Amino acid sequence: MSEGDAALAYKMVAERDNETVRVERESTYVIVAKARVWASEGWKVVITDKDGKSYPPEEFDKLLAA
């Protein structure tokens, strides 16, 4: 697998009304920061790690502690 084909470690999905936004990042800090901003704006946000475990906003700190 080449470097460009590597799957990113974290995926964020933010949903509100009829809109969905998806963001993928390698950095835990960047994805948590983005997710917190979206959540503060009233979006329902979940982060999923490379193992498929999902984290709602109240568990974002667990990602940073890992």
PDB file of N, CA, C and O in Angstrom:
ATOM      1  N   MET A   1       0.856  -1.170   0.000  1.00  0.00           N
ATOM      2  CA  MET A   1       0.000   0.000   0.000  1.00  0.00           C
ATOM      3  C   MET A   1       0.899   1.229   0.000  1.00  0.00           C
ATOM      4  O   MET A   1       1.831   1.322   0.800  1.00  0.00           O
ATOM      5  N   SER A   2       0.629   2.150  -0.875  1.00  0.00           N
ATOM      6  CA  SER A   2       1.425   3.374  -0.942  1.00  0.00           C
ATOM      7  C   SER A   2       0.937   4.363   0.097  1.00  0.00           C
ATOM      8  O   SER A   2      -0.153   4.207   0.648  1.00  0.00           O
ATOM      9  N   GLU A   3       1.740   5.381   0.367  1.00  0.00           N
ATOM     10  CA  GLU A   3       1.401   6.366   1.389  1.00  0.00           C
ATOM     11  C   GLU A   3       0.069   7.046   1.103  1.00  0.00           C
ATOM     12  O   GLU A   3      -0.683   7.322   2.038  1.00  0.00           O
ATOM     13  N   GLY A   4      -0.240   7.319  -0.128  1.00  0.00           N
ATOM     14  CA  GLY A   4      -1.479   7.987  -0.486  1.00  0.00           C
ATOM     15  C   GLY A   4      -2.714   7.126  -0.310  1.00  0.00           C
ATOM     16  O   GLY A   4      -3.831   7.641  -0.258  1.00  0.00           O
ATOM     17  N   ASP A   5      -2.520   5.808  -0.218  1.00  0.00           N
ATOM     18  CA  ASP A   5      -3.640   4.881  -0.075  1.00  0.00           C
ATOM     19  C   ASP A   5      -3.986   4.579   1.380  1.00  0.00           C
ATOM     20  O   ASP A   5      -5.003   3.940   1.653  1.00  0.00           O
ATOM     21  N   ALA A   6      -3.162   5.026   2.308  1.00  0.00           N
ATOM     22  CA  ALA A   6      -3.373   4.708   3.721  1.00  0.00           C
ATOM     23  C   ALA A   6      -4.683   5.310   4.221  1.00  0.00           C
ATOM     24  O   ALA A   6      -5.013   6.456   3.915  1.00  0.00           O
ATOM     25  N   ALA A   7      -5.421   4.521   4.994  1.00  0.00           N
ATOM     26  CA  ALA A   7      -6.667   5.011   5.581  1.00  0.00           C
ATOM     27  C   ALA A   7      -6.327   5.932   6.747  1.00  0.00           C
ATOM     28  O   ALA A   7      -5.401   5.671   7.515  1.00  0.00           O
ATOM     29  N   LEU A   8      -7.083   7.001   6.863  1.00  0.00           N
ATOM     30  CA  LEU A   8      -6.854   7.923   7.964  1.00  0.00           C
ATOM     31  C   LEU A   8      -7.408   7.309   9.254  1.00  0.00           C
ATOM     32  O   LEU A   8      -8.381   6.555   9.229  1.00  0.00           O
ATOM     33  N   ALA A   9      -6.783   7.639  10.357  1.00  0.00           N
ATOM     34  CA  ALA A   9      -7.086   6.977  11.622  1.00  0.00           C
ATOM     35  C   ALA A   9      -8.421   7.374  12.233  1.00  0.00           C
ATOM     36  O   ALA A   9      -9.055   6.560  12.905  1.00  0.00           O
ATOM     37  N   TYR A  10      -8.863   8.616  12.011  1.00  0.00           N
ATOM     38  CA  TYR A  10     -10.069   9.099  12.679  1.00  0.00           C
ATOM     39  C   TYR A  10     -11.044   9.692  11.684  1.00  0.00           C
ATOM     40  O   TYR A  10     -10.663  10.420  10.767  1.00  0.00           O
ATOM     41  N   LYS A  11     -12.321   9.360  11.885  1.00  0.00           N
ATOM     42  CA  LYS A  11     -13.388   9.899  11.040  1.00  0.00           C
ATOM     43  C   LYS A  11     -14.404  10.590  11.934  1.00  0.00           C
ATOM     44  O   LYS A  11     -14.808  10.047  12.962  1.00  0.00           O
ATOM     45  N   MET A  12     -14.811  11.778  11.544  1.00  0.00           N
ATOM     46  CA  MET A  12     -15.833  12.517  12.265  1.00  0.00           C
ATOM     47  C   MET A  12     -17.054  12.634  11.367  1.00  0.00           C
ATOM     48  O   MET A  12     -16.938  12.932  10.178  1.00  0.00           O
ATOM     49  N   VAL A  13     -18.219  12.397  11.942  1.00  0.00           N
ATOM     50  CA  VAL A  13     -19.474  12.612  11.234  1.00  0.00           C
ATOM     51  C   VAL A  13     -20.289  13.586  12.074  1.00  0.00           C
ATOM     52  O   VAL A  13     -20.540  13.352  13.257  1.00  0.00           O
ATOM     53  N   ALA A  14     -20.695  14.676  11.447  1.00  0.00           N
ATOM     54  CA  ALA A  14     -21.530  15.685  12.106  1.00  0.00           C
ATOM     55  C   ALA A  14     -22.845  15.767  11.341  1.00  0.00           C
ATOM     56  O   ALA A  14     -22.856  15.882  10.115  1.00  0.00           O
ATOM     57  N   GLU A  15     -23.955  15.705  12.081  1.00  0.00           N
ATOM     58  CA  GLU A  15     -25.273  15.745  11.455  1.00  0.00           C
ATOM     59  C   GLU A  15     -26.143  16.792  12.132  1.00  0.00           C
ATOM     60  O   GLU A  15     -26.118  16.956  13.352  1.00  0.00           O
ATOM     61  N   ARG A  16     -26.911  17.495  11.312  1.00  0.00           N
ATOM     62  CA  ARG A  16     -27.881  18.471  11.814  1.00  0.00           C
ATOM     63  C   ARG A  16     -28.926  18.672  10.735  1.00  0.00           C
ATOM     64  O   ARG A  16     -28.598  18.868   9.565  1.00  0.00           O
ATOM     65  N   ASP A  17     -30.184  18.623  11.137  1.00  0.00           N
ATOM     66  CA  ASP A  17     -31.295  18.744  10.195  1.00  0.00           C
ATOM     67  C   ASP A  17     -31.102  17.719   9.079  1.00  0.00           C
ATOM     68  O   ASP A  17     -31.023  16.522   9.354  1.00  0.00           O
ATOM     69  N   ASN A  18     -31.027  18.157   7.852  1.00  0.00           N
ATOM     70  CA  ASN A  18     -30.847  17.233   6.724  1.00  0.00           C
ATOM     71  C   ASN A  18     -29.433  17.277   6.165  1.00  0.00           C
ATOM     72  O   ASN A  18     -29.202  16.887   5.021  1.00  0.00           O
ATOM     73  N   GLU A  19     -28.486  17.752   6.969  1.00  0.00           N
ATOM     74  CA  GLU A  19     -27.103  17.883   6.510  1.00  0.00           C
ATOM     75  C   GLU A  19     -26.194  16.896   7.230  1.00  0.00           C
ATOM     76  O   GLU A  19     -26.389  16.602   8.410  1.00  0.00           O
ATOM     77  N   THR A  20     -25.207  16.393   6.512  1.00  0.00           N
ATOM     78  CA  THR A  20     -24.182  15.522   7.082  1.00  0.00           C
ATOM     79  C   THR A  20     -22.831  15.978   6.570  1.00  0.00           C
ATOM     80  O   THR A  20     -22.654  16.222   5.376  1.00  0.00           O
ATOM     81  N   VAL A  21     -21.872  16.092   7.494  1.00  0.00           N
ATOM     82  CA  VAL A  21     -20.504  16.469   7.137  1.00  0.00           C
ATOM     83  C   VAL A  21     -19.584  15.361   7.620  1.00  0.00           C
ATOM     84  O   VAL A  21     -19.692  14.903   8.757  1.00  0.00           O
ATOM     85  N   ARG A  22     -18.677  14.932   6.747  1.00  0.00           N
ATOM     86  CA  ARG A  22     -17.697  13.904   7.110  1.00  0.00           C
ATOM     87  C   ARG A  22     -16.295  14.478   6.964  1.00  0.00           C
ATOM     88  O   ARG A  22     -15.976  15.137   5.975  1.00  0.00           O
ATOM     89  N   VAL A  23     -15.457  14.213   7.978  1.00  0.00           N
ATOM     90  CA  VAL A  23     -14.073  14.687   7.974  1.00  0.00           C
ATOM     91  C   VAL A  23     -13.197  13.525   8.412  1.00  0.00           C
ATOM     92  O   VAL A  23     -13.546  12.796   9.340  1.00  0.00           O
ATOM     93  N   GLU A  24     -12.059  13.350   7.746  1.00  0.00           N
ATOM     94  CA  GLU A  24     -11.094  12.325   8.134  1.00  0.00           C
ATOM     95  C   GLU A  24      -9.753  12.988   8.396  1.00  0.00           C
ATOM     96  O   GLU A  24      -9.308  13.845   7.633  1.00  0.00           O
ATOM     97  N   ARG A  25      -9.112  12.574   9.495  1.00  0.00           N
ATOM     98  CA  ARG A  25      -7.810  13.127   9.864  1.00  0.00           C
ATOM     99  C   ARG A  25      -6.959  12.045  10.510  1.00  0.00           C
ATOM    100  O   ARG A  25      -7.483  11.073  11.055  1.00  0.00           O
ATOM    101  N   GLU A  26      -5.678  12.213  10.447  1.00  0.00           N
ATOM    102  CA  GLU A  26      -4.733  11.305  11.092  1.00  0.00           C
ATOM    103  C   GLU A  26      -4.499  11.715  12.541  1.00  0.00           C
ATOM    104  O   GLU A  26      -4.276  10.855  13.393  1.00  0.00           O
ATOM    105  N   SER A  27      -4.545  13.000  12.832  1.00  0.00           N
ATOM    106  CA  SER A  27      -4.229  13.525  14.153  1.00  0.00           C
ATOM    107  C   SER A  27      -5.432  13.485  15.098  1.00  0.00           C
ATOM    108  O   SER A  27      -6.516  13.966  14.766  1.00  0.00           O
ATOM    109  N   THR A  28      -5.222  12.906  16.271  1.00  0.00           N
ATOM    110  CA  THR A  28      -6.264  12.883  17.299  1.00  0.00           C
ATOM    111  C   THR A  28      -6.635  14.296  17.710  1.00  0.00           C
ATOM    112  O   THR A  28      -7.816  14.621  17.835  1.00  0.00           O
ATOM    113  N   TYR A  29      -5.630  15.135  17.921  1.00  0.00           N
ATOM    114  CA  TYR A  29      -5.882  16.500  18.396  1.00  0.00           C
ATOM    115  C   TYR A  29      -6.681  17.310  17.387  1.00  0.00           C
ATOM    116  O   TYR A  29      -7.575  18.065  17.769  1.00  0.00           O
ATOM    117  N   VAL A  30      -6.373  17.163  16.116  1.00  0.00           N
ATOM    118  CA  VAL A  30      -7.080  17.924  15.080  1.00  0.00           C
ATOM    119  C   VAL A  30      -8.536  17.460  14.962  1.00  0.00           C
ATOM    120  O   VAL A  30      -9.445  18.285  14.876  1.00  0.00           O
ATOM    121  N   ILE A  31      -8.754  16.158  14.959  1.00  0.00           N
ATOM    122  CA  ILE A  31     -10.132  15.671  14.798  1.00  0.00           C
ATOM    123  C   ILE A  31     -10.979  16.032  16.017  1.00  0.00           C
ATOM    124  O   ILE A  31     -12.151  16.380  15.871  1.00  0.00           O
ATOM    125  N   VAL A  32     -10.399  15.953  17.223  1.00  0.00           N
ATOM    126  CA  VAL A  32     -11.153  16.316  18.431  1.00  0.00           C
ATOM    127  C   VAL A  32     -11.466  17.812  18.426  1.00  0.00           C
ATOM    128  O   VAL A  32     -12.578  18.209  18.776  1.00  0.00           O
ATOM    129  N   ALA A  33     -10.508  18.637  18.038  1.00  0.00           N
ATOM    130  CA  ALA A  33     -10.740  20.083  17.982  1.00  0.00           C
ATOM    131  C   ALA A  33     -11.857  20.410  16.994  1.00  0.00           C
ATOM    132  O   ALA A  33     -12.750  21.197  17.306  1.00  0.00           O
ATOM    133  N   LYS A  34     -11.810  19.813  15.812  1.00  0.00           N
ATOM    134  CA  LYS A  34     -12.855  20.047  14.810  1.00  0.00           C
ATOM    135  C   LYS A  34     -14.212  19.571  15.327  1.00  0.00           C
ATOM    136  O   LYS A  34     -15.218  20.264  15.175  1.00  0.00           O
ATOM    137  N   ALA A  35     -14.234  18.398  15.932  1.00  0.00           N
ATOM    138  CA  ALA A  35     -15.493  17.834  16.427  1.00  0.00           C
ATOM    139  C   ALA A  35     -16.093  18.711  17.524  1.00  0.00           C
ATOM    140  O   ALA A  35     -17.308  18.903  17.574  1.00  0.00           O
ATOM    141  N   ARG A  36     -15.249  19.238  18.393  1.00  0.00           N
ATOM    142  CA  ARG A  36     -15.754  20.109  19.463  1.00  0.00           C
ATOM    143  C   ARG A  36     -16.368  21.387  18.899  1.00  0.00           C
ATOM    144  O   ARG A  36     -17.378  21.872  19.411  1.00  0.00           O
ATOM    145  N   VAL A  37     -15.766  21.929  17.856  1.00  0.00           N
ATOM    146  CA  VAL A  37     -16.321  23.129  17.223  1.00  0.00           C
ATOM    147  C   VAL A  37     -17.690  22.816  16.631  1.00  0.00           C
ATOM    148  O   VAL A  37     -18.651  23.550  16.862  1.00  0.00           O
ATOM    149  N   TRP A  38     -17.782  21.731  15.871  1.00  0.00           N
ATOM    150  CA  TRP A  38     -19.065  21.359  15.263  1.00  0.00           C
ATOM    151  C   TRP A  38     -20.113  21.117  16.346  1.00  0.00           C
ATOM    152  O   TRP A  38     -21.249  21.571  16.214  1.00  0.00           O
ATOM    153  N   ALA A  39     -19.744  20.400  17.426  1.00  0.00           N
ATOM    154  CA  ALA A  39     -20.692  20.120  18.508  1.00  0.00           C
ATOM    155  C   ALA A  39     -21.152  21.410  19.179  1.00  0.00           C
ATOM    156  O   ALA A  39     -22.319  21.528  19.551  1.00  0.00           O
ATOM    157  N   SER A  40     -20.255  22.374  19.337  1.00  0.00           N
ATOM    158  CA  SER A  40     -20.622  23.644  19.973  1.00  0.00           C
ATOM    159  C   SER A  40     -21.589  24.454  19.117  1.00  0.00           C
ATOM    160  O   SER A  40     -22.284  25.336  19.621  1.00  0.00           O
ATOM    161  N   GLU A  41     -21.630  24.152  17.832  1.00  0.00           N
ATOM    162  CA  GLU A  41     -22.544  24.833  16.911  1.00  0.00           C
ATOM    163  C   GLU A  41     -23.884  24.105  16.784  1.00  0.00           C
ATOM    164  O   GLU A  41     -24.707  24.458  15.939  1.00  0.00           O
ATOM    165  N   GLY A  42     -24.101  23.088  17.625  1.00  0.00           N
ATOM    166  CA  GLY A  42     -25.382  22.396  17.630  1.00  0.00           C
ATOM    167  C   GLY A  42     -25.474  21.151  16.769  1.00  0.00           C
ATOM    168  O   GLY A  42     -26.563  20.608  16.583  1.00  0.00           O
ATOM    169  N   TRP A  43     -24.354  20.695  16.244  1.00  0.00           N
ATOM    170  CA  TRP A  43     -24.348  19.491  15.425  1.00  0.00           C
ATOM    171  C   TRP A  43     -24.225  18.261  16.316  1.00  0.00           C
ATOM    172  O   TRP A  43     -23.599  18.317  17.374  1.00  0.00           O
ATOM    173  N   LYS A  44     -24.824  17.147  15.888  1.00  0.00           N
ATOM    174  CA  LYS A  44     -24.645  15.855  16.546  1.00  0.00           C
ATOM    175  C   LYS A  44     -23.367  15.258  15.954  1.00  0.00           C
ATOM    176  O   LYS A  44     -23.300  14.989  14.755  1.00  0.00           O
ATOM    177  N   VAL A  45     -22.360  15.054  16.795  1.00  0.00           N
ATOM    178  CA  VAL A  45     -21.034  14.671  16.305  1.00  0.00           C
ATOM    179  C   VAL A  45     -20.587  13.355  16.930  1.00  0.00           C
ATOM    180  O   VAL A  45     -20.795  13.111  18.118  1.00  0.00           O
ATOM    181  N   VAL A  46     -19.966  12.509  16.100  1.00  0.00           N
ATOM    182  CA  VAL A  46     -19.367  11.258  16.565  1.00  0.00           C
ATOM    183  C   VAL A  46     -18.025  11.105  15.863  1.00  0.00           C
ATOM    184  O   VAL A  46     -17.901  11.372  14.668  1.00  0.00           O
ATOM    185  N   ILE A  47     -17.016  10.669  16.627  1.00  0.00           N
ATOM    186  CA  ILE A  47     -15.706  10.347  16.052  1.00  0.00           C
ATOM    187  C   ILE A  47     -15.558   8.832  16.091  1.00  0.00           C
ATOM    188  O   ILE A  47     -15.882   8.198  17.096  1.00  0.00           O
ATOM    189  N   THR A  48     -15.071   8.254  15.001  1.00  0.00           N
ATOM    190  CA  THR A  48     -14.803   6.827  14.939  1.00  0.00           C
ATOM    191  C   THR A  48     -13.314   6.629  14.718  1.00  0.00           C
ATOM    192  O   THR A  48     -12.720   7.271  13.852  1.00  0.00           O
ATOM    193  N   ASP A  49     -12.702   5.729  15.509  1.00  0.00           N
ATOM    194  CA  ASP A  49     -11.266   5.483  15.349  1.00  0.00           C
ATOM    195  C   ASP A  49     -11.031   4.378  14.321  1.00  0.00           C
ATOM    196  O   ASP A  49     -11.980   3.817  13.772  1.00  0.00           O
ATOM    197  N   LYS A  50      -9.768   4.074  14.069  1.00  0.00           N
ATOM    198  CA  LYS A  50      -9.412   3.090  13.029  1.00  0.00           C
ATOM    199  C   LYS A  50      -9.907   1.687  13.350  1.00  0.00           C
ATOM    200  O   LYS A  50     -10.017   0.848  12.455  1.00  0.00           O
ATOM    201  N   ASP A  51     -10.210   1.422  14.634  1.00  0.00           N
ATOM    202  CA  ASP A  51     -10.721   0.118  15.042  1.00  0.00           C
ATOM    203  C   ASP A  51     -12.243   0.040  14.979  1.00  0.00           C
ATOM    204  O   ASP A  51     -12.828  -1.004  15.266  1.00  0.00           O
ATOM    205  N   GLY A  52     -12.893   1.168  14.595  1.00  0.00           N
ATOM    206  CA  GLY A  52     -14.341   1.188  14.468  1.00  0.00           C
ATOM    207  C   GLY A  52     -15.078   1.583  15.735  1.00  0.00           C
ATOM    208  O   GLY A  52     -16.308   1.563  15.759  1.00  0.00           O
ATOM    209  N   LYS A  53     -14.352   1.941  16.793  1.00  0.00           N
ATOM    210  CA  LYS A  53     -15.000   2.378  18.043  1.00  0.00           C
ATOM    211  C   LYS A  53     -15.463   3.818  17.888  1.00  0.00           C
ATOM    212  O   LYS A  53     -14.712   4.670  17.414  1.00  0.00           O
ATOM    213  N   SER A  54     -16.696   4.085  18.287  1.00  0.00           N
ATOM    214  CA  SER A  54     -17.274   5.426  18.170  1.00  0.00           C
ATOM    215  C   SER A  54     -17.229   6.165  19.495  1.00  0.00           C
ATOM    216  O   SER A  54     -17.406   5.568  20.557  1.00  0.00           O
ATOM    217  N   TYR A  55     -16.991   7.472  19.425  1.00  0.00           N
ATOM    218  CA  TYR A  55     -16.898   8.333  20.593  1.00  0.00           C
ATOM    219  C   TYR A  55     -17.826   9.533  20.432  1.00  0.00           C
ATOM    220  O   TYR A  55     -17.634  10.336  19.520  1.00  0.00           O
ATOM    221  N   PRO A  56     -18.830   9.671  21.302  1.00  0.00           N
ATOM    222  CA  PRO A  56     -19.652  10.877  21.305  1.00  0.00           C
ATOM    223  C   PRO A  56     -18.891  11.998  22.011  1.00  0.00           C
ATOM    224  O   PRO A  56     -17.849  11.733  22.611  1.00  0.00           O
ATOM    225  N   PRO A  57     -19.372  13.233  21.960  1.00  0.00           N
ATOM    226  CA  PRO A  57     -18.650  14.370  22.551  1.00  0.00           C
ATOM    227  C   PRO A  57     -18.213  14.170  23.999  1.00  0.00           C
ATOM    228  O   PRO A  57     -17.122  14.604  24.370  1.00  0.00           O
ATOM    229  N   GLU A  58     -19.031  13.528  24.821  1.00  0.00           N
ATOM    230  CA  GLU A  58     -18.662  13.354  26.223  1.00  0.00           C
ATOM    231  C   GLU A  58     -17.497  12.385  26.413  1.00  0.00           C
ATOM    232  O   GLU A  58     -16.968  12.272  27.519  1.00  0.00           O
ATOM    233  N   GLU A  59     -17.086  11.682  25.351  1.00  0.00           N
ATOM    234  CA  GLU A  59     -15.955  10.753  25.436  1.00  0.00           C
ATOM    235  C   GLU A  59     -14.738  11.212  24.627  1.00  0.00           C
ATOM    236  O   GLU A  59     -13.775  10.456  24.505  1.00  0.00           O
ATOM    237  N   PHE A  60     -14.755  12.416  24.077  1.00  0.00           N
ATOM    238  CA  PHE A  60     -13.617  12.895  23.284  1.00  0.00           C
ATOM    239  C   PHE A  60     -12.310  12.888  24.069  1.00  0.00           C
ATOM    240  O   PHE A  60     -11.244  12.643  23.505  1.00  0.00           O
ATOM    241  N   ASP A  61     -12.395  13.160  25.384  1.00  0.00           N
ATOM    242  CA  ASP A  61     -11.184  13.176  26.198  1.00  0.00           C
ATOM    243  C   ASP A  61     -10.497  11.803  26.237  1.00  0.00           C
ATOM    244  O   ASP A  61      -9.281  11.726  26.415  1.00  0.00           O
ATOM    245  N   LYS A  62     -11.258  10.738  26.074  1.00  0.00           N
ATOM    246  CA  LYS A  62     -10.673   9.393  26.042  1.00  0.00           C
ATOM    247  C   LYS A  62      -9.738   9.241  24.844  1.00  0.00           C
ATOM    248  O   LYS A  62      -8.725   8.547  24.927  1.00  0.00           O
ATOM    249  N   LEU A  63     -10.077   9.886  23.738  1.00  0.00           N
ATOM    250  CA  LEU A  63      -9.202   9.826  22.554  1.00  0.00           C
ATOM    251  C   LEU A  63      -7.886  10.529  22.813  1.00  0.00           C
ATOM    252  O   LEU A  63      -6.834  10.070  22.367  1.00  0.00           O
ATOM    253  N   LEU A  64      -7.937  11.642  23.533  1.00  0.00           N
ATOM    254  CA  LEU A  64      -6.734  12.414  23.808  1.00  0.00           C
ATOM    255  C   LEU A  64      -5.855  11.735  24.847  1.00  0.00           C
ATOM    256  O   LEU A  64      -4.642  11.949  24.860  1.00  0.00           O
ATOM    257  N   ALA A  65      -6.443  10.919  25.718  1.00  0.00           N
ATOM    258  CA  ALA A  65      -5.686  10.242  26.769  1.00  0.00           C
ATOM    259  C   ALA A  65      -4.979   8.994  26.245  1.00  0.00           C
ATOM    260  O   ALA A  65      -4.049   8.491  26.876  1.00  0.00           O
ATOM    261  N   ALA A  66      -5.417   8.501  25.103  1.00  0.00           N
ATOM    262  CA  ALA A  66      -4.858   7.248  24.568  1.00  0.00           C
ATOM    263  C   ALA A  66      -3.446   7.426  24.063  1.00  0.00           C
ATOM    264  O   ALA A  66      -2.837   6.469  23.584  1.00  0.00           O
TER     265      ALA A  66
END
